[in-house]
Amino acid sequence: MLLRKTAIVLAFALGATVAVPGVAASAAPAVPGGAASAAPAGTTAEQTSNHPASASSSGAAGPADVADNPVIIVGGLSGFAFAYRPLAARLDADGFRPFIYELPGLGFGDIPTSARAFADYVDEVRASTGASRVDLVGHSEGGLVARYYLKRLGGTGAVGRYVSLGSPQYGTYVANIIAFLGLGSCAGVVACQQMTIGSDFLADLNAGDDTPGSVSYTTIRTWQDQLVRPVGNAALADGASNVLIQSWCPLRLVGHLGLALDGTTYTVIRQALRDESIRPNCWAG
C-alpha cells in the first residue's frame, strides 16, 4: 500500500520529467542553429534562438505575420528546462524568439515566490532583447506562475499574449486525492497544496477578473489530462479563448505532459501568438 501511495506522489510531483516521449531518459533535441541553452531560474536570460523574429524557415508565414515579442516558455512542476527544448525548437523554426524559464526549485515551493522570481526574469529578457513586451506560454504550474505575475505583480504592461497548457487555473482533484490517501497535505509539496481545489492561493488568484489588462489570454486543455481534474478547471472566464483539443480533433489523444510536445497543440499555440483565428491542425506531427 505504501509503495502504491509513493508511486502516485511520484507521478504527480515528477510528472514533467517522466513519460515524455522523446525526452525522458535522454537529452532533448538541440535548438536549431547551435543556440545557447535555456537559462534556468536566477541566471541571466539567454535566448534559445540565434535570430530575431523573422519569417518562418518553412515559408509558412512572412515577417509581418510573426510577433516581435520574445516568447517565454514557463515550465511546470519538476519541469527541467531541457524538457521544453522541442517546443522552443518549433517556435524558433517559425521565427519566434523563444526562452525557457525553469521554475526555482523546480516549482516545488510557494507559487507567489516563484512568480516574483519570474518577474525578474521577464525584466532580464526585455533588457537583453530590447523588447517592451514578451509573450508567455506556461505549462501546468507554469501557467499559474505566469498568471500570478500578471494579476498580482503588475505584469500586464510587460506582456502581450498569455497561453496556458493544462494549467489547473481552478485547481485539481489530483492534489486532493494525494491528501486523501493519507500522505498529508500533498506530501508536503507547497505548490501541490496551492493547486488543490479550494486552496487559499487559488481563492486569491481567482478573485475578480480572470483576464486583467490588455493581454490576450488563451488556454489549451485536453480530455486525456491525467493531472488536471476536472478538465474544465484548466479554462478561464472573462473573455479568454479556451481551446479543448478534442472539440476540434475528437480522435486526438494528448496527455497532460504531451501538451508541451503535441503537434496539434502547437498549431494552437502558434495561432494564439500570431493573433490568428484558432483552427487546430488535427493531423500535425
N, C-alpha and C positions, 0 to 999 in steps of 0.2 A: 504493500500500500504506500509506504514511504517512497519507494522507487517510482511509483506511478505519479505521485504528487510532484516529486522532483522533476520528472520529465515534463509535466505541464508547465511548471515555472520556467524551465529552460526554454521551452517552445515559445513562451511569451516574451521573456526577457532577452533572449538571444536570437529572436526571430529574424533580424535583419542580416544575420551572418550565416544562417543555415538554410538549406533548401532553396538557395537562389541559383537557378540554372546558369551555368557558365561563370559563377562567381565563387561558390562555396569550395573550399579546399584548394583554391588556385587563385593566382593573381588575375585581376580584371584586365581586359584588353587595354592597351595603352591608348591614350588620346592621340588622334592623328597629328602628324607634323612634329613629333618629338616634344610635345608641350610639357611644361613643368607639372609636377604632381600637384594635386589639390592641396590647399593649405588647411591643416586641421585647426581646430579652435585655438585661439590665443596666439596665432602666428601672423606674420604679415601676409596679406591677401596675395595669392598667386593665381593668375589666370590659367585655365586649362586649355586655352586656345592661343595660337600664335598670331591671330589676325583680329582686326576689329570686325564689328558686324558688317557682313558683306553678303553677296549673292551666294545662294546655296551651291555647293560643289556639284550637286546633282542636276543643277539647272532648273530646279522646281520653282524657284522664286527669284525675282530681281531684287536689287538693293533696296528699292522703295518698300518692298514687302516685309523686310526684316527689321525688327525693332532695334533701335540703337542701345537700349538698356542692357547692361550686363545681366545675366541670369544666374542667380544663386540657388543651387540645389541644397536644400536643408535636410540632412539625414535624419533618420528616425532612431528609436531606442536601440542601442548597441549597433548602430549603423556605421561601420567603418567607412571612411571616405572612398576606399577603392571599390566598394560595392556599388557606388553610383557613377563610376567612370564610364560604363556603357551608355548611360543616359547623357552624360556630358559629351561623349563622343558623337551621339546623334545630334545634339544641339550644335556642336562645333561644325559638323558636316553641313548643317543647314544655315550656317552663317551667323549664329548667335555667339556671344562671348560667355561661356559657362564657367562658373566657380562652384566648388563643392565645400560645404560647411559641415564639419563633423562636430556634433554636439559635445560640449565639455563633459568629461567623464562618461562619454558615450550615451549621455542622456538619462542616466540613472538617477540623477539628482533633481532638485527643485526646478520646475519648468520656468517660472519667472526669472530665476537666477540665470538659467541658460539663455533666456531671451535678452537679458541685459548684456551678456557676453556677445550675443549675436548682433545686438545694436552696434557694438564697437566694430564688429567685423564688417557690417554694412558700410560704416564710415570708411573703413580701410579700402574696401572695394571701390567706393565712389572716389576716394582720393587718388587711388592708383590708376583709375581709368579716366578720371575727369568727368564722369557721368553724374548728372544731377539726380537721376533716379535709377533704381535697379528693379528687376522683376524677380519674384520668388516662386520656387517650386518646392513645396515641402512634403516629404513622405512621412506618413504616420505621425509620430510625435513631433516631427519637424514642422508639420503644418500648424500645430498648436503653438510651438515656439514662435514661428513667424507671425501668427495671428495675434499673440500676446504683444509682440513688438509693435504691431500696427495699432492695436486698440488701447493698450495701456502705457506704451512707452513713446507715443507720439511719432511713430514711424510712417504714418500715411503720406507725409510730404516727400519722403525719400523713395517711395515705391509706386510703380505704375500698375503692375499686374501681380495678382496672387493666385497661385494654383496649388490645391492640396490633393494629395494622392492617398486615399484611405485614411484620412486623419479622423480620430474619434472626437469630432467637434462637440458632440453632446455626450461623450463618454461611451464606455463599452462594458457589457456584462462579463466579458472575459476577465477583466480585473476583479469584478465582484466574485466570480467563480473561484478565483485563486484564494480569496479571503474565506469563502465558504468552506473550502476543502481543509481548512484548519492550518493554513500556512501563515496565519497572521494577516495583517493588512498589506496585501501584495508582497508578502515575504520580505517586508522592509524596504522595498524599492519605492522611493518617494514619488517618482514620476508615474509609476503604476497606480499608486494611491490617488494621484491627482487626475488620472484618466478614468477613474471609476465613476460610473453614473451617480450623480448626486453629490460629487465632491465639492468642497468649498471653492477649490480652484475653478472648476467649470461653472459653478454658480456665478462667480465673479466675472469670468470671461464672457459668459453668455447673457449677462445683464445688459439690456439696452440693444443698440443696433449691432447686428451681426457683421455688417459691412461698412464700417466707418470710412469717411474720407472719399476721395475721388478715385480710389483704387478699383480696378476691375477684378472681381472675385469669381473664381471658377473652382468647383470641387469635382473630383472624379472618384467614383466608387464602383465596387463590383459585388455581385451577389455571392461570389465564392470567397469573400473576405473571411478568413478564419479568425481574425483578431478583433474586428470591429463588428459587434453585435448589439443591437440590431443595425443592419447595414445603413438604414436611413439616418443614423446618427452621424454619418460622415458628410451630411449635407448642411448647408447654411440657409438662413432665411434672408429677408430684406434685400432682394434683388440679385442675389448670387446666381450664377449659371451652374446648375447642379446636373452633372452628367453621370448616369448609370450606364456602364458599358453595355450591359445586356439589353437595355431598352432599344439600342441601335443594332446590336450584334448578339442575338439570343444564343447563338452557339459558341460564343467566345468564352473560353474558360480562363479566368485571371484571378489568381490568389492575392492575398494582401502583399506579399513580397514581390509578386510579379508585376504589380502596378508600376514599379520603377524600371522594369525591363521590357514590358509588353509592347509590341509594335502598334497595335490599335490604340492603346492608351497614349502612346507617344504622339500619334496623329492629333489627338485632342489637345495635348499639351502644346504642340506647335501651333495649332489653330488659335488657342487661347492667347498665346504670346504674340500672335500676329493680329489679334482683334478680328479674326475671321469668324464666319458662321460655323458653328460646331456641326461637323458631319464626319464622324469617325470612319476610318477605312477599316472595315471588318476583316480584310484579308492581309493587312500589313504584317510584315515579318518582324 
